[in-house]
Structures are given as C-alpha cells and as structure tokens.
Amino acid sequence: MWTREQRYRRLEEATPEEIASLLEIVHACPFRQTFHIQPPMGLMNDPNGLAYFDGYYHVFYQWFPLGPVHGVKYWYHMKSTDLVTWSDEGPAIRPDQDFDSHGAYSGSALERDGELYLMYTGNKRDENWLRYPSQCIAVMNQSGEISKWQDPVISKPPNGYTEHFRDPKVWKGDAGFCAIIGAQRENLTGTVLLYSSPDMETWKFDGELETSLPNFGYMWECPDYFELDNSGVLIFSPQGIETKDDEFQNIYQSGYLIGNKVNLASREFHHGEFKELDRGFDFYAPQTMVDPHGRKILIGWMGLPEIDYPTDKNGWAHCLTIPRELSIQNGKLIQTPVEELQALRKQKIKVQAHIENEIKSIEGLAGTTFEMKIKVARLDAAEFGIEFRANDRKKTVLTYEAKRKRLLLDRSLSGEDVGIEYGTGRACSLDSEIVTVHLFVDVSSVEIFINDGEEVFTSRIFPEEDGQDIRFFANHGSVDMTVEKWAI
Ligand code: FRU
C-alpha cells in the first residue's frame, strides 16, 4: 500500500541511486512496449498539450515519477517529426508552485506568437486535504524552455460548481481565445464550462455549454471541443455512467457528441447521442490536435484509473495509444491509424485463406509485435475470428457473430489478469457487414480497427512471452479472406 506521503513525494527528493534501481526494475519488465509512448518509470495517464509546433509534434502526458500509482503529477514531454519515433524531452511542468503543489493536472496547448502556451490545472490541497483547483499557464519557447506564469489565470471554480474543475482545452476562436473546462455542478452532475479571453490572461466565465445531457454522470473529465467537416464535436470522459448492454462496460467512459457548431454567444450545442469512442478495455481521456496537413489527430491514454495492472510490480504503468486520424462519416467519428505508422513495417506476408469449420494457423504467420490487415472476401460462417498472442494455454480472441453483426474481444485467457472485476469481454454491433479488421499488436497491447475505423477496440493484454501463434477459425460455414501481416 502506498501512503499519502509516498504518493506526494517529488522526483526532486529521490536520490540518483533510488532512481537507478527503479529504472532497473522497469527495464526488467517483460511487458515494455516497442512502438507506444510509455513512461520511463512510474505512472502515466492522460495525454496533454498535443500540438504541432516549431516543426515537431509535441505530446506531453500526466506523470507520477516514483511508482505505478496516482500521486503528485508532472507533465512529461515527448516530441517527434513523424508521429512514429519520439524523442524523450524529460519532465516539462513540475508541481513546484503553491497553486500546483499537489499536481500539474491535465491541460492543452496553443501556439501563439512563436511560443507554445500550455494551459493546465493546478491541483492544490490544504492540510485537511481539501482541493483547490485553478487554471494556470506555462509557456514553452522554441528552445523547449518552459516558464510558468506567476499566478493562475482562473483562480477558482465559478459559483455553483464544486472543486472538480479541471482539464482546460484552449483554442483560438474568431473573436479571441476560448477554453472549455470539465466541471461538476453543486448537484453533483457533470458538465463543461466555457471561458473566453482576449489575451490568454483575463478569462471571463461565459457559462455552461448547453447540451441536452443535464444529468449524465457526476463529472466530465478532459473535454475537447473542435470543428470538423462543418460539425461541432465534443469529446469528453464522463464518470458515473451505468453499464447498458454492450455499452459503458469500463469503470469510466470516453466518448463524444457530434452536432452543429457551437454557437459561442448562446453556448447552445445541438447534438446527437453520446457515443463511445472505443470498445476495448483500456481507453480514456483522449486529446486531439490539428497538424499542418489539416489532419485532426487523436491520442488516448491506454489505461483507466483505479485499476491495478500487471506492470505495477515492475514500477511502471500504462502507455498512450497510437496516433489516429479522425473523420466524420454518417454522424460517427471514424478513427484510422495515421499513415506514417507504415514506417514501422518490416517483413511482410500476404496470404489468401479459406477457413471452414476449423481452427487453423497459417504457415509463417506468427509474431508478438505486428500489424495485420484482414480483408473478408466472402463469409457464410455463423461466426469466425482470430486468436493471437497465443500458445497452448493462452490466447486473446476476437470473434465476429455474423447474424448479430457483433464483435467480441475476449481477454479471459490473454495472460496475466487485469481489471477482471469489470469483466473479461467487450463487444459491439456494427452498422454494416464486417469487411476489414486491422490490428496493431505490441508487447502488451492490441488496437483493432474495424471497417476502416468504424469501431476500435483498444486494450492492454499481458500474454506469455512465447505467445506468438496466430490462428483463424470459422464455425458453421466458411470464410475467405486476404491476410497481410507485417512484423514490427
Ligand atoms: C483524468 C484525470 C484528469 C486530471 C488528471 C490527473 O484521468 O483525472 O481529470 O486532470 O487525470 O492526473
């Protein structure tokens, strides 16, 4: 058990020997990833401050350095020219002021006059452990030096809202700067608040974003508002939503509303229903950025709060998802892996397979880290699927039930257990027939894109090291497919 004192111990208090021995334990972990952003040690959570700035993609993330627990949070910085190879820029925002003494919590980035403005939540607690959130600014110049503004720009929540007031997403609107902040009303329901500013310094509270979800969970974390293809999109991570059939199975949810562009004067947002962004076990608190090609790119946290993970014993926890490009089709957000990821592709195998009332592996098709694309050419089986990261004892299984057009990801036999109190299967039904299944498998994760991003399953798995087998199966009939696989 980690004591409060241990959770709020700073990196700066740790001796070089302590850090070296922690790093050694982390390096010995069999579950370290190969192409995902992961913390050098300690716990990572939300991606923060996503931006394309000064020729680089910048990704920061929430970080507690000294162990696999939530404690005093830093912003850790990574940057990249291609969204594939990331250079480690180290800790960026440290919780070293009174107003962020208990954590530099989540926030976002905006370029202004050749500098990158980072707007984040200062989390402060007093001796009675009461929380005092404020919204703060740190500015990064082109040399990567970061300086904090002396005082928060929003010192406390407005009247009518509790201390759960955090995660500003800032953008430049036609009339000035805008920010949206996750909040909880005094009646303990979640919402998001709109602020505006002419100069990033003085912020005016404009009011709530008027959605048609007045009673949807108790807190909305990590809101992100943007416009895409003439629509307004609000992404957020509500807490306190009840499970309903295949939906909302995780401890907390993450999803979006699509509607008309928000009318900033009336704050009205006319939108469709809340849809989950991801159908897998481990996805939360995503953030987006726009790049110079005009692409809208999303990265999420491949983890969830309040769940133990098998890497905890090795002194670290969690990673980020691969970057995904967003588009809108039929009122739905579509996510596709950014094309730059093709640079990871090594040896390729391409085969046609006919699977009929059987389970079989294909000569030469195996691996622990790979990309695999399956195109279904003809299907008359009642169900078909794939087993991967498998050996004689363990496997992760994706099954398609043709009649219900339903996909099921089963990690009950994946390897080391994780979050089993929330079940070992995740499922969703498709709008259309299944055509493509696109997997990115790393040492301890899988991201599955169905029908070019119509649905995505993002999950950690903790397989056995020799779990390299890939098998295909079809029951009550047959399936013809083309399989392309690249080692990574
Ligand atoms: C979401 C979250 C945010 C908060 C951050 C703290 O995972 O709880 O609301 O800013 O994590 O690390």
Residues whose N, C-alpha, C, O or C-beta is under 5 A from the ligand:
A	BS01	FRU	N45 D46 Q62 K73 Y105 S106 R166 D167 E221 C222 A285
